[in-house]
Amino acid sequence: MSNVHELGYLKEKIQELKDQGVYRELPVYDGANEAEINLNGKMVINLSSNNYLGFANHPKLKEAAIKAVEKYGVGSGAVRTIVGNMDIHEELERVLAEFKREEAVMLFQSGFNCNAGAIQAIVDKGDLIISDSLNHASIIDGARLAKSDKTVFKHSDIKDLERVLKEKRDQYNNVLIITDGVFSMDGDVAKLPEIVDLAEKYNCMTYVDDAHGSGVLGESGRGTVDHFGLHGRVDFSIGTLSKALGVVGGYVAGSKTMKEWLSHRGRPILFSTSLPPAAVGALIEAVKLLMSTTEYTDRLWDNANYFKEKLGKLGYNTGHSETPITPVIIGDEAETIEFSKKLLENGVFGSAIVFPTVPKGTGRIRCMVTAGHTKEQLDRAVETFKKVGEEMKLI
Ligand SMILES: *Cc1c(COP(=O)(O)O)cnc(C)c1O
């Protein structure tokens, strides 16, 4: 008999990944997350980060992080409900609530952990979650932890959502409709005004995960709810502090009641140590920076529009994105992976995204343009897409 510690069953599964051609090594870069990075020992244009505003290596954020470390140390010491609640955690919640134009904000340690903790806290047995079929993995996992029933509606299909509501609303106490604000693989925006109208018609609550909308959509990056002017009509507005805001963390913005409840029943608040001072200090600075200028979001959109237009002119299918997320749809899985490899050999890092992350036959390079890219870098990237596309006879 084989030794149990060899984890033979996992080795077999890993071999299956290799046989299917989906096994991968993690790329490694050296230095800060910038528009150009030293990846696996070579300088490449980075089209593969969520650092939308270039905040991950912003001098003002770094300075704020260092100051916070000097005053508060490197760790918060405990979970929020014991002693891990520093005045800077409360200050970050205050500035975020002001920025989001909501009554209150409850901070979590990441966007993932926010969904894992918040959803199960706000629904119970006898309730129903209705989730968009393309919602993020952390919403799916968060919903799995809830005691309520769960069902899905077809992606952004308002008729299908109403069908579900007609069939099921009466059988439940509370109903929570959950959607991403911006869908990360296609860059499309949720039809939030219609969703909110339906939610109100059927007396349901709404929960919007705006990980890719935070710092991107709305006035100076206030998010999808602000973009559509729906303040006060979305009950739980979730954001991440790890993407455009450049650091790490997640939060729910909404009412004081939301905050009171989550501070008693949000399991990551009760059982996981709060964000470290460096992250909190940098984030306070990040939010203040966004409230003082639209310079960063303006540059992000300018760059994104510039890049999308040029890629479209080359003849690529860039899907139906309404945000800086720019998919270049290649189709075949193996061809997509090959395309990404060739881009990298030519100095451009754009990740290949294939089945099962996206439907079969819709393999793509997901290009993430940021405020930190120069036009010269974007031009070089476009030239590389042209060269590789012609070599592979895709354009
Ligand atoms: C990235 C993402 C998350 C996770 O956020 P982290 O702060 O990185 O944990 C959650 N939801 C959505 C929709 C995301 O895109």
The ligand as an SDF file (V2000), in Angstrom:
LIG
                    3D

 15 15  0  0  0  0  0  0  0  0999 V2000
  -11.9030   40.2380   -7.2180 C   0  0  0  0  0  0  0  0  0  0  0  0
  -13.2890   40.0800   -6.7760 C   0  0  0  0  0  0  0  0  0  0  0  0
  -13.5650   39.7670   -5.4440 C   0  0  0  0  0  0  0  0  0  0  0  0
  -12.4820   39.4860   -4.4550 C   0  0  0  0  0  0  0  0  0  0  0  0
  -11.9020   40.6590   -3.9790 O   0  0  0  0  0  0  0  0  0  0  0  0
  -10.5470   40.5750   -3.1610 P   0  0  0  0  0  0  0  0  0  0  0  0
  -10.5030   41.8640   -2.4190 O   0  0  0  0  0  0  0  0  0  0  0  0
   -9.4480   40.4170   -4.1490 O   0  0  0  0  0  0  0  0  0  0  0  0
  -10.6490   39.3950   -2.2510 O   0  0  0  0  0  0  0  0  0  0  0  0
  -14.8920   39.6800   -5.0580 C   0  0  0  0  0  0  0  0  0  0  0  0
  -15.8920   39.8880   -5.9370 N   0  0  0  0  0  0  0  0  0  0  0  0
  -15.6660   40.1850   -7.2220 C   0  0  0  0  0  0  0  0  0  0  0  0
  -16.8140   40.4190   -8.1410 C   0  0  0  0  0  0  0  0  0  0  0  0
  -14.3490   40.2800   -7.6980 C   0  0  0  0  0  0  0  0  0  0  0  0
  -14.1230   40.5740   -8.9670 O   0  0  0  0  0  0  0  0  0  0  0  0
  1  2  1  0
  2  3  1  0
  2 14  2  0
  3  4  1  0
  3 10  2  0
  4  5  1  0
  5  6  1  0
  6  7  2  0
  6  8  1  0
  6  9  1  0
 10 11  1  0
 11 12  2  0
 12 13  1  0
 12 14  1  0
 14 15  1  0
M  END
$$$$
